[in-house]
């Protein structure tokens, strides 16, 4: 039995030759997310600044222009750096800070779930009420709309905007801080190879 586990462990060690795939997958998954978030802020920068600064309907953050600029630059540059695997550990630090600020200032008040669910361990009063509203909206659409056409490519949901995605992205970015861009398919790897010679 011990020999079996030793052989199994030896076979798993062969997988290490492909260990560059995990950081590559993390990077490529995060690229469009960061790019779209950053470009959304670029195209509507004045609105982003207003949202960052307004305490009544926005985040009420101090220095909204500076913070909006930092968040925008971090996301746009972060997407490009992750795409090419350049300075991955370094860019991951401000990306992680951006995600944590978003989770705390924007999403935390909404609980865990991104999409409202009425059941499960993360369902709360807010998501249960949202599910009731969704049910009412579906009923109205079924009676007065072409519900089949409306739902042909997906179901209706109510966005709860909880911390689920921001936390997931934070964990992915944290992993990149420790792994870096990965071997072979990152600029960082080739810079390191060049410097070692």
N, C-alpha and C positions, 0 to 999 in steps of 0.2 A: 504494500500500500504506500509506503514511504517513497519507493522508487517511482511509483505512478505520479506522485505529486512533484518529485524532482524533475521527471521528464516533462510534466505539464508546465512547470515553472521555466524550464529550458526553452520550451516552445514559445512561451509568452515573451521571453527575452528577445526572440527573433522579431517581435512586433516593434521593438524599440527602433528598428531601422526605419520605420514609418512614423516615428513620433512627431515629425514635422507637420503631419496632417491635422492634428488637433489645434495647434495655434493658428494654422492657416484657415481652418474652418471657422474658428472664432473671429478672426480678422475679417474674413469675407462676409460673414453673417452681419457683423456690426457696420461695415462700410455703408450700405445703403441707408441704414437707420440713422447714422450720424450725418450722412450727406443730406438726406431729406430734411432732418430737423434743422440743420444749419442753414440750408438754402431757404427754408420757410422763414427763418429769422432774417436772412439777407433781403429777401424780396419784400418783406413787411417790417423792416427794421424800426420804423417810427412806431408802429403798433406794438412791436415787441418791447420797446423802451417804455411805452405807456403802460403796458401790462405789467412789466417788472416794477414800475414805480407807483402805480395807483393802489392805494390801500383799500379803497372801497370795492372795486371789482377786479383788482389784480393781486399781485403778490405783495405789494407794499415794501419792496426792497430798497435800501439806500443806494445812492449812486446808480440809478437805473441804466443810464447810457453806458457807463463803464462796464457794469455787469452784463448787460445785453451784448455788448461788443465782445467781452471775454467768452461768454457762452457761445456766441455765433462763431467766433474764430476757432475756438476749441473744437466745435463739432465739424466745421468745414475742413480745417487742417487735420483734425483727427481722422476723418474719413480718408483723406489722401495719404496720410502717413500709414494708416492701417492697410490700405490697399497695396502699397509698395513694401510694407514691412520695414519702414524707416523710423528709427527712434521709437520703436513700439513701447518699450518700457516707459520712456519719458512722456510720450503723449498720453499714455494710459493714465497717468496720475491726474492731469487736469480733466480728462474724460470721466474718471471715477468721481472726482469732486463735483463735476457738473451733474452727473447722474444722482449722486447722493443729495445734492441741493434740490434737484427736481423731485426726488422721492419725498423729501421732507416738506418742502414748501408748497408743492403742487398736489401730490398724490396721497400723502399719508392720511389726510383728513377723510379720504374716501374709503379707507380700509384696504384690504389686500387685492380684491378682484378688479380686473380691468373691465370685464364684461359682467354686468349684474346677473347674479344667480339667486334663486330663492331658496335653494337647498345646499347642504354641505357645511363643512366646518367653518368656512370663511363667509358664509351668508350672514348678513347683519340686518338691522332694521331698515337701513337705507336700500340695500340690494333687494330685500323682500318687497319693499314698496315699489322699487323700480320694476320688478317682475310683474307686479299687479298692473302697473301703467302699460307695460309692454303688452300684456294680455289684452287690455282694453284697446290699445292702438291696433293690434292685429285684428280684433273683432271689427273695428270700424273699417279697416282696409278690406277685410273680407266681404263686408256688406256693400261698401261704396267704391271699391276699386278693383282693378284686375290683379287680384292677389297672386295668382299663378305666375303672371308675368313679373310682378314685383319681386317675387322670391325665387325666380328661376335660377339665379346665380348665387343665392345665399339667403340665409335667414335674417330676419330683423333682430337686432339686439339693442339693448340700452347700454351705452358706455357708462361704466361706473368710474373709470379713470383712477383706479386704485394703484398701489405701489408694485403690483405684480411684475409688469414689464421693466420698470426702472430698476427694481431689485435684480431681476434676471440679467439685465444688461450690466449692472454693477458687478455681479458675480463673474460674468464673462470677462469684463475688463480687468478685474482683480486677478483672474487667472493669467491674463496676458502680462501683467506686471511681473509675475513670477516666471513665466515661461519665455517671455520675449516673443519675437516674431516667428521663431521656429527656424529650423535648418533648411537650406537649399532655396527656399522660395521667399526669402526676405532680403532686402538690401542690408539690413543689420548683419545677417549671417556673412554676406560677402565682404562687408567692411571689416568684420572681425577676422575673417580668413586672410584678408590682405594685410592687416596690421600684425597678425601673428607671424607672418613670413619674415 
